[in-house]
């Protein structure tokens, strides 16, 4: 049994949850009496995505993460809050809930919630009105965000059109300059173009490997490219933001975050960035169908690796 002071504090905290706004303390005590307590350690799963919504959760202490079916965290929730409104609507769970910190949760099963509603129609009506109000606010906020995104998209397209026009002007100037040089007899057109291309900065490749020997081999194979290095996934993500590489070359085995997990993070932030994976014996099946732009076996031949890298860079207009 809860001590009287603890019970009062718990009721006051739960009253602040928007879904239970306006419900009397006595009815909240009834709801609490129908709940079971559940304790989760970090990483503990409260519910999985895709299942039947047969429980309503009240997070009392801690923090929960909201994860998609692909195990990508999209939000976090802190106490005190109500979760799992599918127990009211009947909608299947769209996301999983996992503990990010030690957490304490009250669990109200749908069968108990339905009995509470049947026994107390005024509270049932109030909760449904609260739910409709919450949904209305969410729709309004989403509409505002959508308008903001549409405005940002229009600005992006406008800026892109300006850059495309500027690029066209620069290309025309380069063409006229090369023709002028060739007409004056200093160099023929092909030689002049080769001289200009030689001044272009080398393509930048981010090599992600935990073994220093692998880094050495990659630097030797990629002579002529600007090679930057990272030893694990979080370093690679930071390097992508800071160094803006043209291509990422990763090994499948990495500490903390393997190559497949790193690819997922890269796709979330830089979906157009070419990513090549190096696989050892028996690792090819692990990357099949994962969406890598290129797969190179180890040990690799320098020429074969360069061919894959150059081909992807040419496709992206960077080589």
KOLBA-980630 format. One record per residue (C-alpha): x negated, y, z; residue number from 1; residue in one letter; chain. Coordinates in nm, 3 decimals. Example, Ala and Ser with C-alpha at 12.3 -4.5 7.8 and 13.67 -1.06 7.14 Angstrom:
<atoms>
+---------+---------+---------+-----+--------+--------+
|       X |       Y |       Z | num | residu | chaine |
+---------+---------+---------+-----+--------+--------+
|  -1.230 |  -0.450 |   0.780 |   1 |      a |      A |
|  -1.367 |  -0.106 |   0.714 |   2 |      s |      A |
+---------+---------+---------+-----+--------+--------+
</atoms>
This chain:
<atoms>
+---------+---------+---------+-----+--------+--------+
|       X |       Y |       Z | num | residu | chaine |
+---------+---------+---------+-----+--------+--------+
|   0.000 |   0.000 |   0.000 |   1 |      x |      A |
|  -0.112 |   0.351 |  -0.075 |   2 |      x |      A |
|  -0.161 |   0.582 |   0.220 |   3 |      x |      A |
|   0.100 |   0.858 |   0.231 |   4 |      x |      A |
|  -0.150 |   1.133 |   0.145 |   5 |      x |      A |
|  -0.291 |   0.930 |  -0.146 |   6 |      x |      A |
|   0.059 |   0.853 |  -0.273 |   7 |      x |      A |
|   0.156 |   1.221 |  -0.269 |   8 |      x |      A |
|  -0.163 |   1.318 |  -0.452 |   9 |      x |      A |
|  -0.105 |   1.043 |  -0.711 |  10 |      x |      A |
|   0.254 |   1.154 |  -0.772 |  11 |      x |      A |
|   0.146 |   1.519 |  -0.808 |  12 |      x |      A |
|  -0.122 |   1.419 |  -1.060 |  13 |      x |      A |
|   0.114 |   1.204 |  -1.268 |  14 |      x |      A |
|   0.380 |   1.478 |  -1.269 |  15 |      x |      A |
|   0.141 |   1.690 |  -1.477 |  16 |      x |      A |
|   0.140 |   1.441 |  -1.765 |  17 |      x |      A |
|   0.344 |   1.602 |  -2.047 |  18 |      x |      A |
|   0.534 |   1.279 |  -2.118 |  19 |      x |      A |
|   0.665 |   1.277 |  -1.758 |  20 |      x |      A |
|   0.733 |   1.649 |  -1.731 |  21 |      x |      A |
|   1.051 |   1.714 |  -1.529 |  22 |      x |      A |
|   1.075 |   1.365 |  -1.379 |  23 |      x |      A |
|   1.143 |   1.385 |  -1.006 |  24 |      x |      A |
|   0.880 |   1.266 |  -0.756 |  25 |      x |      A |
|   1.113 |   0.991 |  -0.636 |  26 |      x |      A |
|   1.152 |   0.850 |  -0.988 |  27 |      x |      A |
|   0.777 |   0.875 |  -1.047 |  28 |      x |      A |
|   0.726 |   0.669 |  -0.731 |  29 |      x |      A |
|   0.959 |   0.408 |  -0.880 |  30 |      x |      A |
|   0.753 |   0.404 |  -1.199 |  31 |      x |      A |
|   0.433 |   0.365 |  -0.999 |  32 |      x |      A |
|   0.582 |   0.073 |  -0.807 |  33 |      x |      A |
|   0.649 |  -0.106 |  -1.139 |  34 |      x |      A |
|   0.287 |  -0.067 |  -1.253 |  35 |      x |      A |
|  -0.010 |  -0.292 |  -1.203 |  36 |      x |      A |
|  -0.359 |  -0.153 |  -1.153 |  37 |      x |      A |
|  -0.644 |  -0.234 |  -1.385 |  38 |      x |      A |
|  -1.013 |  -0.145 |  -1.345 |  39 |      x |      A |
|  -1.246 |  -0.122 |  -1.646 |  40 |      x |      A |
|  -1.622 |  -0.094 |  -1.665 |  41 |      x |      A |
|  -1.790 |   0.088 |  -1.959 |  42 |      x |      A |
|  -1.727 |  -0.113 |  -2.275 |  43 |      x |      A |
|  -1.423 |  -0.287 |  -2.129 |  44 |      x |      A |
|  -1.129 |  -0.320 |  -2.371 |  45 |      x |      A |
|  -0.789 |  -0.200 |  -2.255 |  46 |      x |      A |
|  -0.609 |  -0.290 |  -2.579 |  47 |      x |      A |
|  -0.693 |  -0.377 |  -2.939 |  48 |      x |      A |
|  -0.576 |  -0.222 |  -3.267 |  49 |      x |      A |
|  -0.298 |  -0.387 |  -3.463 |  50 |      x |      A |
|  -0.130 |  -0.563 |  -3.174 |  51 |      x |      A |
|   0.219 |  -0.523 |  -3.035 |  52 |      x |      A |
|   0.266 |  -0.213 |  -2.818 |  53 |      x |      A |
|   0.406 |  -0.376 |  -2.506 |  54 |      x |      A |
|   0.229 |  -0.166 |  -2.241 |  55 |      x |      A |
|   0.223 |   0.201 |  -2.138 |  56 |      x |      A |
|  -0.098 |   0.317 |  -1.973 |  57 |      x |      A |
|  -0.164 |   0.595 |  -1.724 |  58 |      x |      A |
|  -0.534 |   0.679 |  -1.698 |  59 |      x |      A |
|  -0.599 |   0.785 |  -1.339 |  60 |      x |      A |
|  -0.979 |   0.794 |  -1.324 |  61 |      x |      A |
|  -1.255 |   0.778 |  -1.585 |  62 |      x |      A |
|  -1.260 |   0.819 |  -1.962 |  63 |      x |      A |
|  -1.134 |   0.605 |  -2.251 |  64 |      x |      A |
|  -1.241 |   0.606 |  -2.614 |  65 |      x |      A |
|  -1.002 |   0.568 |  -2.906 |  66 |      x |      A |
|  -1.146 |   0.335 |  -3.172 |  67 |      x |      A |
|  -1.026 |   0.245 |  -3.520 |  68 |      x |      A |
|  -0.992 |  -0.115 |  -3.640 |  69 |      x |      A |
|  -1.347 |  -0.074 |  -3.782 |  70 |      x |      A |
|  -1.474 |   0.010 |  -3.431 |  71 |      x |      A |
|  -1.534 |   0.378 |  -3.512 |  72 |      x |      A |
|  -1.468 |   0.610 |  -3.219 |  73 |      x |      A |
|  -1.235 |   0.894 |  -3.323 |  74 |      x |      A |
|  -1.140 |   1.049 |  -2.988 |  75 |      x |      A |
|  -1.188 |   1.033 |  -2.613 |  76 |      x |      A |
|  -0.929 |   1.072 |  -2.337 |  77 |      x |      A |
|  -0.980 |   1.180 |  -1.978 |  78 |      x |      A |
|  -0.768 |   1.147 |  -1.666 |  79 |      x |      A |
|  -0.486 |   1.209 |  -1.602 |  80 |      x |      A |
|  -0.304 |   1.109 |  -1.922 |  81 |      x |      A |
|  -0.047 |   0.868 |  -2.062 |  82 |      x |      A |
|  -0.140 |   0.634 |  -2.346 |  83 |      x |      A |
|   0.030 |   0.366 |  -2.551 |  84 |      x |      A |
|   0.354 |   0.546 |  -2.639 |  85 |      x |      A |
|   0.418 |   0.262 |  -2.884 |  86 |      x |      A |
|   0.578 |   0.096 |  -2.582 |  87 |      x |      A |
|   0.850 |   0.361 |  -2.622 |  88 |      x |      A |
|   0.870 |   0.377 |  -3.002 |  89 |      x |      A |
|   0.799 |   0.010 |  -3.081 |  90 |      x |      A |
|   0.525 |   0.111 |  -3.328 |  91 |      x |      A |
|   0.229 |  -0.131 |  -3.349 |  92 |      x |      A |
|  -0.098 |  -0.013 |  -3.199 |  93 |      x |      A |
|  -0.300 |   0.187 |  -3.451 |  94 |      x |      A |
|  -0.618 |   0.203 |  -3.243 |  95 |      x |      A |
|  -0.810 |   0.025 |  -2.970 |  96 |      x |      A |
|  -0.881 |   0.172 |  -2.627 |  97 |      x |      A |
|  -1.214 |   0.108 |  -2.456 |  98 |      x |      A |
|  -1.365 |   0.242 |  -2.136 |  99 |      x |      A |
|  -1.644 |   0.497 |  -2.185 | 100 |      x |      A |
|  -1.689 |   0.537 |  -1.809 | 101 |      x |      A |
|  -1.572 |   0.333 |  -1.508 | 102 |      x |      A |
|  -1.195 |   0.377 |  -1.528 | 103 |      x |      A |
|  -0.882 |   0.303 |  -1.330 | 104 |      x |      A |
|  -0.557 |   0.257 |  -1.520 | 105 |      x |      A |
|  -0.195 |   0.195 |  -1.424 | 106 |      x |      A |
|  -0.029 |  -0.049 |  -1.664 | 107 |      x |      A |
|   0.348 |  -0.040 |  -1.713 | 108 |      x |      A |
|   0.479 |  -0.328 |  -1.922 | 109 |      x |      A |
|   0.752 |  -0.255 |  -2.178 | 110 |      x |      A |
|   0.996 |  -0.493 |  -2.012 | 111 |      x |      A |
|   0.961 |  -0.299 |  -1.685 | 112 |      x |      A |
|   0.987 |   0.035 |  -1.867 | 113 |      x |      A |
|   1.308 |  -0.076 |  -2.042 | 114 |      x |      A |
|   1.458 |  -0.178 |  -1.707 | 115 |      x |      A |
|   1.366 |   0.162 |  -1.565 | 116 |      x |      A |
|   1.537 |   0.333 |  -1.859 | 117 |      x |      A |
|   1.855 |   0.124 |  -1.820 | 118 |      x |      A |
|   1.870 |   0.196 |  -1.448 | 119 |      x |      A |
|   1.803 |   0.569 |  -1.486 | 120 |      x |      A |
|   1.951 |   0.717 |  -1.810 | 121 |      x |      A |
|   1.874 |   1.081 |  -1.711 | 122 |      x |      A |
|   1.502 |   1.005 |  -1.671 | 123 |      x |      A |
|   1.509 |   0.805 |  -1.994 | 124 |      x |      A |
|   1.663 |   1.101 |  -2.177 | 125 |      x |      A |
|   1.409 |   1.339 |  -2.026 | 126 |      x |      A |
|   1.113 |   1.122 |  -2.128 | 127 |      x |      A |
|   1.243 |   1.095 |  -2.484 | 128 |      x |      A |
|   1.289 |   1.473 |  -2.503 | 129 |      x |      A |
|   0.933 |   1.518 |  -2.377 | 130 |      x |      A |
|   0.812 |   1.271 |  -2.637 | 131 |      x |      A |
|   0.991 |   1.458 |  -2.918 | 132 |      x |      A |
|   0.844 |   1.788 |  -2.794 | 133 |      x |      A |
|   0.492 |   1.639 |  -2.788 | 134 |      x |      A |
|   0.537 |   1.510 |  -3.144 | 135 |      x |      A |
|   0.667 |   1.848 |  -3.261 | 136 |      x |      A |
|   0.365 |   2.026 |  -3.116 | 137 |      x |      A |
|   0.134 |   1.772 |  -3.279 | 138 |      x |      A |
|   0.303 |   1.820 |  -3.618 | 139 |      x |      A |
|   0.272 |   2.198 |  -3.585 | 140 |      x |      A |
|  -0.096 |   2.172 |  -3.491 | 141 |      x |      A |
|  -0.159 |   1.933 |  -3.779 | 142 |      x |      A |
|   0.011 |   2.172 |  -4.021 | 143 |      x |      A |
|  -0.206 |   2.461 |  -3.899 | 144 |      x |      A |
|  -0.517 |   2.246 |  -3.938 | 145 |      x |      A |
|  -0.403 |   2.137 |  -4.284 | 146 |      x |      A |
|  -0.364 |   2.499 |  -4.393 | 147 |      x |      A |
|  -0.711 |   2.575 |  -4.258 | 148 |      x |      A |
|  -0.855 |   2.278 |  -4.448 | 149 |      x |      A |
|  -0.680 |   2.386 |  -4.767 | 150 |      x |      A |
|  -0.828 |   2.733 |  -4.727 | 151 |      x |      A |
|  -1.174 |   2.584 |  -4.673 | 152 |      x |      A |
|  -1.127 |   2.364 |  -4.979 | 153 |      x |      A |
|  -1.035 |   2.662 |  -5.194 | 154 |      x |      A |
|  -1.344 |   2.849 |  -5.071 | 155 |      x |      A |
|  -1.558 |   2.543 |  -5.144 | 156 |      x |      A |
|  -1.425 |   2.511 |  -5.500 | 157 |      x |      A |
|  -1.472 |   2.883 |  -5.557 | 158 |      x |      A |
|  -1.832 |   2.865 |  -5.431 | 159 |      x |      A |
|  -1.894 |   2.551 |  -5.639 | 160 |      x |      A |
|  -1.771 |   2.727 |  -5.954 | 161 |      x |      A |
|  -2.007 |   3.019 |  -5.886 | 162 |      x |      A |
|  -2.303 |   2.782 |  -5.834 | 163 |      x |      A |
|  -2.218 |   2.594 |  -6.153 | 164 |      x |      A |
|  -2.214 |   2.920 |  -6.349 | 165 |      x |      A |
|  -2.547 |   3.022 |  -6.194 | 166 |      x |      A |
|  -2.695 |   2.682 |  -6.281 | 167 |      x |      A |
|  -2.579 |   2.716 |  -6.640 | 168 |      x |      A |
|  -2.739 |   3.061 |  -6.666 | 169 |      x |      A |
|  -3.070 |   2.929 |  -6.525 | 170 |      x |      A |
|  -3.065 |   2.635 |  -6.765 | 171 |      x |      A |
|  -3.008 |   2.869 |  -7.058 | 172 |      x |      A |
|  -3.294 |   3.096 |  -6.944 | 173 |      x |      A |
|  -3.524 |   2.794 |  -6.909 | 174 |      x |      A |
|  -3.432 |   2.679 |  -7.260 | 175 |      x |      A |
|  -3.495 |   3.024 |  -7.412 | 176 |      x |      A |
|  -3.827 |   3.053 |  -7.222 | 177 |      x |      A |
|  -3.947 |   2.715 |  -7.348 | 178 |      x |      A |
|  -3.846 |   2.802 |  -7.705 | 179 |      x |      A |
|  -4.030 |   3.135 |  -7.678 | 180 |      x |      A |
|  -4.347 |   2.960 |  -7.554 | 181 |      x |      A |
|  -4.331 |   2.702 |  -7.834 | 182 |      x |      A |
|  -4.272 |   2.968 |  -8.103 | 183 |      x |      A |
|  -4.572 |   3.167 |  -7.985 | 184 |      x |      A |
|  -4.786 |   2.858 |  -8.028 | 185 |      x |      A |
|  -4.909 |   2.830 |  -7.670 | 186 |      x |      A |
|  -4.756 |   2.480 |  -7.628 | 187 |      x |      A |
|  -4.502 |   2.280 |  -7.818 | 188 |      x |      A |
|  -4.157 |   2.244 |  -7.660 | 189 |      x |      A |
|  -4.218 |   1.897 |  -7.509 | 190 |      x |      A |
|  -4.549 |   2.005 |  -7.354 | 191 |      x |      A |
|  -4.394 |   2.319 |  -7.209 | 192 |      x |      A |
|  -4.107 |   2.119 |  -7.066 | 193 |      x |      A |
|  -4.349 |   1.872 |  -6.909 | 194 |      x |      A |
|  -4.536 |   2.162 |  -6.747 | 195 |      x |      A |
|  -4.212 |   2.298 |  -6.601 | 196 |      x |      A |
|  -4.100 |   1.955 |  -6.475 | 197 |      x |      A |
|  -4.439 |   1.907 |  -6.308 | 198 |      x |      A |
|  -4.364 |   2.209 |  -6.088 | 199 |      x |      A |
|  -4.039 |   2.065 |  -5.957 | 200 |      x |      A |
|  -4.057 |   1.954 |  -5.590 | 201 |      x |      A |
|  -4.091 |   1.580 |  -5.537 | 202 |      x |      A |
|  -3.777 |   1.393 |  -5.439 | 203 |      x |      A |
|  -3.756 |   1.339 |  -5.063 | 204 |      x |      A |
|  -3.708 |   0.983 |  -4.934 | 205 |      x |      A |
|  -3.628 |   0.897 |  -4.572 | 206 |      x |      A |
|  -3.786 |   0.560 |  -4.481 | 207 |      x |      A |
|  -3.634 |   0.394 |  -4.173 | 208 |      x |      A |
|  -3.830 |   0.100 |  -4.032 | 209 |      x |      A |
|  -3.946 |  -0.007 |  -3.687 | 210 |      x |      A |
|  -4.275 |  -0.163 |  -3.804 | 211 |      x |      A |
|  -4.568 |   0.079 |  -3.868 | 212 |      x |      A |
|  -4.704 |  -0.164 |  -4.128 | 213 |      x |      A |
|  -4.377 |  -0.138 |  -4.322 | 214 |      x |      A |
|  -4.407 |   0.241 |  -4.318 | 215 |      x |      A |
|  -4.757 |   0.214 |  -4.458 | 216 |      x |      A |
|  -4.639 |  -0.018 |  -4.738 | 217 |      x |      A |
|  -4.349 |   0.211 |  -4.822 | 218 |      x |      A |
|  -4.571 |   0.520 |  -4.837 | 219 |      x |      A |
|  -4.805 |   0.342 |  -5.077 | 220 |      x |      A |
|  -4.518 |   0.218 |  -5.295 | 221 |      x |      A |
|  -4.359 |   0.564 |  -5.308 | 222 |      x |      A |
|  -4.665 |   0.764 |  -5.406 | 223 |      x |      A |
|  -4.548 |   1.087 |  -5.568 | 224 |      x |      A |
|  -4.239 |   1.113 |  -5.349 | 225 |      x |      A |
|  -4.215 |   1.313 |  -5.030 | 226 |      x |      A |
|  -4.168 |   1.041 |  -4.767 | 227 |      x |      A |
|  -4.039 |   1.121 |  -4.420 | 228 |      x |      A |
|  -4.010 |   0.851 |  -4.156 | 229 |      x |      A |
|  -3.787 |   0.732 |  -3.873 | 230 |      x |      A |
|  -3.815 |   0.424 |  -3.655 | 231 |      x |      A |
|  -3.454 |   0.373 |  -3.548 | 232 |      x |      A |
|  -3.097 |   0.469 |  -3.633 | 233 |      x |      A |
|  -3.047 |   0.777 |  -3.415 | 234 |      x |      A |
|  -3.376 |   0.925 |  -3.540 | 235 |      x |      A |
|  -3.262 |   0.860 |  -3.897 | 236 |      x |      A |
|  -2.930 |   1.041 |  -3.844 | 237 |      x |      A |
|  -3.112 |   1.341 |  -3.698 | 238 |      x |      A |
|  -3.360 |   1.341 |  -3.989 | 239 |      x |      A |
|  -3.076 |   1.337 |  -4.243 | 240 |      x |      A |
|  -2.931 |   1.653 |  -4.088 | 241 |      x |      A |
|  -3.263 |   1.832 |  -4.053 | 242 |      x |      A |
|  -3.470 |   1.720 |  -4.356 | 243 |      x |      A |
|  -3.186 |   1.668 |  -4.609 | 244 |      x |      A |
|  -3.341 |   1.369 |  -4.792 | 245 |      x |      A |
|  -3.239 |   1.279 |  -5.145 | 246 |      x |      A |
|  -3.234 |   0.905 |  -5.068 | 247 |      x |      A |
|  -3.252 |   0.684 |  -4.759 | 248 |      x |      A |
|  -3.446 |   0.357 |  -4.754 | 249 |      x |      A |
|  -3.379 |   0.136 |  -4.450 | 250 |      x |      A |
|  -3.467 |  -0.207 |  -4.320 | 251 |      x |      A |
|  -3.182 |  -0.426 |  -4.200 | 252 |      x |      A |
|  -3.336 |  -0.501 |  -3.860 | 253 |      x |      A |
|  -3.363 |  -0.188 |  -3.646 | 254 |      x |      A |
|  -3.361 |  -0.141 |  -3.268 | 255 |      x |      A |
|  -3.030 |  -0.026 |  -3.120 | 256 |      x |      A |
|  -2.846 |   0.027 |  -3.448 | 257 |      x |      A |
|  -2.895 |  -0.219 |  -3.734 | 258 |      x |      A |
|  -2.898 |  -0.124 |  -4.100 | 259 |      x |      A |
|  -2.527 |  -0.194 |  -4.157 | 260 |      x |      A |
|  -2.423 |   0.021 |  -3.859 | 261 |      x |      A |
|  -2.657 |   0.298 |  -3.976 | 262 |      x |      A |
|  -2.502 |   0.283 |  -4.324 | 263 |      x |      A |
|  -2.155 |   0.332 |  -4.173 | 264 |      x |      A |
|  -2.274 |   0.641 |  -3.987 | 265 |      x |      A |
|  -2.444 |   0.781 |  -4.298 | 266 |      x |      A |
|  -2.131 |   0.723 |  -4.508 | 267 |      x |      A |
|  -1.921 |   0.907 |  -4.248 | 268 |      x |      A |
|  -2.139 |   1.220 |  -4.272 | 269 |      x |      A |
|  -2.308 |   1.202 |  -4.614 | 270 |      x |      A |
|  -2.095 |   0.974 |  -4.837 | 271 |      x |      A |
|  -2.284 |   1.067 |  -5.158 | 272 |      x |      A |
|  -2.632 |   1.003 |  -5.018 | 273 |      x |      A |
|  -2.792 |   0.698 |  -5.191 | 274 |      x |      A |
|  -2.890 |   0.427 |  -4.941 | 275 |      x |      A |
|  -3.118 |   0.131 |  -5.023 | 276 |      x |      A |
|  -3.169 |  -0.158 |  -4.782 | 277 |      x |      A |
|  -3.472 |  -0.385 |  -4.752 | 278 |      x |      A |
|  -3.382 |  -0.742 |  -4.657 | 279 |      x |      A |
|  -3.597 |  -1.029 |  -4.547 | 280 |      x |      A |
|  -3.547 |  -1.398 |  -4.607 | 281 |      x |      A |
|  -3.195 |  -1.507 |  -4.511 | 282 |      x |      A |
|  -3.064 |  -1.150 |  -4.468 | 283 |      x |      A |
|  -2.913 |  -1.094 |  -4.812 | 284 |      x |      A |
|  -2.571 |  -1.233 |  -4.715 | 285 |      x |      A |
|  -2.551 |  -0.993 |  -4.419 | 286 |      x |      A |
|  -2.551 |  -0.689 |  -4.652 | 287 |      x |      A |
|  -2.335 |  -0.832 |  -4.931 | 288 |      x |      A |
|  -2.028 |  -0.617 |  -4.989 | 289 |      x |      A |
|  -2.128 |  -0.359 |  -4.725 | 290 |      x |      A |
|  -2.165 |  -0.075 |  -4.977 | 291 |      x |      A |
|  -2.540 |  -0.028 |  -5.008 | 292 |      x |      A |
|  -2.644 |   0.141 |  -5.332 | 293 |      x |      A |
|  -2.942 |  -0.090 |  -5.373 | 294 |      x |      A |
|  -3.082 |  -0.406 |  -5.215 | 295 |      x |      A |
|  -3.454 |  -0.493 |  -5.233 | 296 |      x |      A |
|  -3.600 |  -0.818 |  -5.100 | 297 |      x |      A |
|  -3.907 |  -0.836 |  -4.880 | 298 |      x |      A |
|  -4.193 |  -0.871 |  -4.940 | 299 |      x |      A |
|  -4.136 |  -0.628 |  -5.226 | 300 |      x |      A |
|  -4.330 |  -0.529 |  -5.533 | 301 |      x |      A |
|  -4.406 |  -0.158 |  -5.547 | 302 |      x |      A |
|  -4.290 |  -0.134 |  -5.909 | 303 |      x |      A |
|  -3.957 |  -0.301 |  -5.835 | 304 |      x |      A |
|  -3.893 |  -0.074 |  -5.537 | 305 |      x |      A |
|  -3.983 |   0.239 |  -5.734 | 306 |      x |      A |
|  -3.754 |   0.128 |  -6.017 | 307 |      x |      A |
|  -3.455 |   0.103 |  -5.781 | 308 |      x |      A |
|  -3.534 |   0.436 |  -5.614 | 309 |      x |      A |
|  -3.593 |   0.624 |  -5.940 | 310 |      x |      A |
|  -3.280 |   0.476 |  -6.096 | 311 |      x |      A |
|  -3.060 |   0.597 |  -5.808 | 312 |      x |      A |
|  -3.223 |   0.941 |  -5.805 | 313 |      x |      A |
|  -3.177 |   0.976 |  -6.182 | 314 |      x |      A |
|  -2.812 |   0.880 |  -6.145 | 315 |      x |      A |
|  -2.779 |   1.157 |  -5.887 | 316 |      x |      A |
|  -2.963 |   1.402 |  -6.113 | 317 |      x |      A |
|  -3.257 |   1.429 |  -5.873 | 318 |      x |      A |
|  -3.538 |   1.262 |  -6.072 | 319 |      x |      A |
+---------+---------+---------+-----+--------+--------+
</atoms>
